[in-house]
Amino acid sequence: MDKPELYMHRCLELARLGAGHTAPNPMVGAVLVYENRVIGEGYHRQYGREHAEVNCIRSVRPEDEALVSKSVLYVSLEPCAHFGKTPPCADLIISRQIPSVVVGCRDPFPAVNGKGIEKLLAAGVSVNLGVLETACMELNRRFFTFHTRHRPYIVLKWAQSADGKIAPPDRSRVFISNEYTNRLVHKWRAEEASILVGTQTAMADNPALTARLWTGPDPVRLVIDTDLRLPRTLQVFDGRVRTIVFNRHRHEEEENLFYYQLASGSNLVQQVLLALHELKIQSVLVEGGARLLESFIDEGYWDEARVITNEDLIIGEGIPAPVPENGVSIGKEKIFSDTIRYYNNPASL
């Protein structure tokens, strides 16, 4: 079993190809190796479709079919052991008589969580668990957060002026980030399951909240409108993308629009996160406004923050931008006038 880290790195490369298309399933890659020669590769391409192990084994050329039962299968996440949208991958591995499996990390999903490994071991398959475990867990941090913390993975994002303002005093819309950074923001949107704004932002900016400037799926649009003040003429109500409105008055579903009623008087952020867990939405990009972002920060409910600063823009009097309290800087990049700083919340690691 030579070079296990090398082949697991390849599993991770393959798994990332499914980004934005597999949720609520995880991203998974698989590689089949016979005597240091890769004879099959695959990854989970889309939710509801074949898993990585299936695609990997199917990719084996006819002339190498006889080698499958003599090979080592590398997979970044524990093979499933239950019937979901597809049959159990552990059963496929056993039926193909693959003698050895190298697994990056266990699957925290309750229907799997060790059961796939147990099934393989019971069938006499050798299992090597924990190769590049940290990297494999990091790849699916949204999936792991959802199943271990019972809430979605939370990414906070805002743009601010060089003097730390998010908007003028009247909260009117100001285009802070440049057109190149905007494309990156749309890439971020395509990578998350949902995007969240508050009433003020929806009213003042009339955002579409889509990933139209990038190739990828649009996130589910989430709007907090506790008293249902927003007019139906806003872009978020155009019916093009599923939209959920969190409010205190209605609980009913229309075509591509769901009014989700929250309880009165309870913690708003906690209620929204509980609702998103119930709705099986695994990640959320919180785009504003300042009060909503600060609520997540104050409650400690965030995993990443991405702060865009236009170094050439001075607003002066205005709405102060949030501050990622206790955030640990993990890097920055410059895109012309904009500096993007990235933070992690150490309390959520």
DAJO-V55299 format. One record per pair of residues at least 6 apart in sequence whose C-alpha atoms are under 8 Angstrom apart, sorted by the first residue. I is the first residue (numbers start at 0). J is the second residue. Records with the same first field share a line. If there is no record, write none. Layout:
I: J + J
//
This chain:
0: 71
1: 35
3: 73 + 101 + 130
4: 130 + 131
6: 30 + 73
7: 30 + 73 + 74 + 75 + 103 + 130 + 131
8: 131
9: 28 + 30
10: 27 + 28 + 29 + 30 + 42 + 73 + 74 + 75
11: 27 + 28 + 75 + 135 + 138
12: 28
13: 27 + 28 + 29 + 41 + 42
14: 26 + 27 + 28 + 29 + 42 + 43 + 75
15: 26 + 27 + 28 + 138
16: 42 + 44
17: 26 + 27 + 42 + 43 + 44 + 45
18: 26 + 190
19: 189 + 190 + 191 + 192 + 215 + 216
20: 44 + 45 + 46 + 216
21: 43 + 44 + 45 + 46
22: 45 + 46 + 192 + 281
23: 46 + 142 + 279 + 280 + 281
24: 46 + 142
25: 139 + 142
26: 42 + 43 + 138 + 139
27: 42 + 43 + 50 + 51 + 74 + 75 + 76
28: 40 + 41 + 42 + 43 + 51 + 52 + 74 + 75 + 76
29: 40 + 41 + 42 + 51 + 52 + 55 + 72 + 73 + 74 + 75
30: 37 + 38 + 39 + 40 + 41 + 55 + 72 + 73 + 74
31: 37 + 38 + 39 + 40 + 55 + 56 + 67 + 70 + 71 + 72 + 73
32: 38 + 39 + 70 + 71 + 72 + 73
33: 66 + 67 + 69 + 70 + 71
34: 70
38: 58 + 59 + 60 + 63
39: 55 + 56 + 57 + 58 + 59 + 60
40: 54 + 55 + 56 + 58 + 59
41: 51 + 52 + 53 + 54 + 55 + 56 + 58
42: 50 + 51 + 52 + 54 + 55
43: 49 + 50 + 51 + 54
44: 50 + 51
47: 84 + 85
48: 84 + 85
49: 85
50: 85 + 88
51: 74
52: 74 + 78 + 88
53: 88 + 91
56: 67
67: 95 + 96 + 97
68: 95 + 96 + 97 + 98
69: 97 + 98
70: 97 + 98 + 99
71: 97 + 98 + 99 + 100 + 101
72: 97 + 99 + 100 + 101
73: 100 + 101 + 102 + 103
74: 100 + 101 + 102 + 103
75: 102 + 103 + 104 + 135
76: 102 + 103 + 104 + 105 + 106 + 135
77: 102 + 103 + 104 + 105 + 106 + 111 + 112 + 113 + 115 + 116
78: 87 + 88 + 89 + 106 + 111 + 115 + 116
79: 87 + 88 + 89 + 111 + 114 + 115
80: 87 + 88 + 89 + 90 + 110 + 111 + 114 + 115 + 118
81: 87 + 110 + 111
89: 115 + 116 + 118 + 119
92: 119
93: 119 + 122 + 124
97: 124
98: 123 + 124 + 125
99: 124 + 125 + 126 + 127
100: 124 + 125 + 126 + 127
101: 126 + 127 + 128 + 130
102: 126 + 127 + 128 + 129 + 130
103: 128 + 129 + 130 + 131 + 132 + 135
104: 128 + 129 + 130 + 131 + 132 + 135 + 136
105: 112 + 113 + 128
106: 112 + 113
107: 143 + 146 + 147
108: 146
116: 126
119: 125 + 126
120: 126
136: 143
140: 152
141: 151 + 152 + 281 + 282
142: 152 + 281
144: 150 + 151 + 152
145: 151 + 152 + 276 + 281 + 282
149: 273 + 276
150: 272 + 273 + 275 + 276 + 281
151: 272 + 275 + 276 + 280 + 281 + 282 + 283
152: 281 + 282 + 283 + 301 + 302
153: 282 + 283 + 284 + 285 + 300 + 301 + 302 + 303
154: 282 + 283 + 284 + 285 + 301 + 302 + 303 + 304 + 305
155: 284 + 285 + 286 + 292 + 301 + 302 + 303 + 304 + 305
156: 284 + 285 + 286 + 287 + 304 + 305 + 306 + 307
157: 165 + 286 + 287 + 305 + 306 + 307
158: 165 + 175 + 176 + 306 + 307 + 308 + 309
159: 165 + 166 + 175 + 306 + 307 + 308 + 309 + 320
160: 175 + 308 + 309 + 310 + 311 + 312 + 313 + 314
161: 308 + 309 + 310 + 311 + 312 + 313
162: 312 + 313 + 314 + 315
163: 308 + 319 + 320
164: 314 + 315 + 316 + 317 + 318 + 319 + 320
165: 289 + 317 + 318 + 319 + 320
166: 172 + 173 + 314 + 317 + 318 + 319
167: 173 + 314 + 315 + 316 + 317 + 318
168: 316 + 317 + 318
169: 317
170: 203 + 317 + 318
171: 203 + 204
172: 203 + 204
175: 308 + 309 + 312
176: 307 + 308 + 309 + 337
177: 309 + 336 + 337
179: 334
180: 334 + 337
181: 212
182: 212 + 213
185: 209 + 210 + 211 + 212 + 213
186: 210 + 212 + 213 + 214 + 215
188: 194 + 209 + 210 + 217 + 218 + 284
189: 210 + 213 + 214 + 215 + 216 + 217 + 218
190: 215 + 216
191: 218 + 282 + 283 + 284
192: 218 + 219 + 280 + 281 + 282 + 283
193: 218 + 219 + 220 + 221 + 280 + 282 + 283 + 284
194: 208 + 218 + 219 + 220 + 221 + 283 + 284 + 285 + 286
195: 220 + 221 + 222 + 223 + 283 + 284 + 285 + 286 + 287
196: 221 + 222 + 223 + 285 + 286 + 287 + 288 + 291
197: 222 + 223 + 224 + 287 + 288 + 291
198: 222 + 223 + 224 + 228 + 229
199: 288
200: 206 + 287 + 288
201: 222 + 229 + 233 + 235
202: 229 + 233
205: 233 + 234 + 235
206: 233 + 234 + 235
207: 234 + 235
208: 218 + 220 + 235
209: 217 + 218 + 240
210: 216 + 217 + 218
211: 217
217: 240
218: 240
219: 240 + 241 + 242 + 243
220: 235 + 240 + 241 + 242 + 243
221: 242 + 243 + 244 + 245
222: 242 + 243 + 244 + 245
223: 244 + 245 + 246
224: 244 + 245 + 246
225: 245 + 246 + 247 + 248
226: 246 + 247 + 248
227: 246 + 248
235: 242
236: 242 + 256
238: 254 + 255 + 256
239: 255
240: 255
241: 255 + 256 + 257
242: 255 + 256 + 257
243: 256 + 257 + 258 + 259
244: 256 + 257 + 258 + 259
245: 258 + 259 + 260 + 261 + 271
246: 258 + 259 + 260 + 261
247: 260 + 261 + 262 + 263
248: 260 + 261
249: 258 + 259 + 260
250: 257 + 258 + 259 + 260
251: 257 + 258 + 259
252: 258
261: 267 + 270 + 271
262: 270
268: 294 + 295 + 298
275: 281
285: 292
286: 292
289: 318 + 319 + 320 + 321
292: 321
293: 321 + 322
295: 301
296: 323 + 324
299: 346
301: 344 + 347
302: 343 + 344 + 347 + 348
303: 341 + 342 + 343 + 344
304: 323 + 326 + 341 + 342 + 343
305: 339 + 340 + 341 + 342
306: 339 + 340 + 341
307: 337 + 338 + 339 + 340
308: 337 + 338 + 339
309: 336 + 337 + 338
310: 336 + 337 + 338
311: 336
323: 342
325: 344 + 345
326: 342 + 343 + 344 + 345
327: 342 + 343 + 344 + 345
328: 340 + 341 + 342 + 343
329: 340 + 341 + 342 + 343
330: 340 + 341 + 342
331: 338 + 339 + 340 + 341
332: 338 + 339 + 340
333: 339
//
